[in-house]
């Protein structure tokens, strides 16, 4: 029988397993990208992104993996 969810793997995306797969994949990606992007860029994991307006700040979200230009 064909998967009712093309492109998804119900085994990996099971709640008991997905958080581990997701976290390990993000770290593995960062490990592969970092040597290729240094010294110009930094790879960030679980970086919180805020919008600052005046004296107020608002958490917009968390990036699992992000790049930052170094000066």
LINJO-V346378 format. One record per run of one state. SS is the DSSP state (H for helix, E for strand, C for the rest). FROM is the first residue (numbers start at 1). LEN is the number of residues. If there is no record, write none. Layout:
ss,from,len
SS,FROM,LEN
SS,FROM,LEN
This chain:
ss,from,len
C,1,14
H,15,23
C,38,3
E,41,13
C,54,2
E,56,14
C,70,2
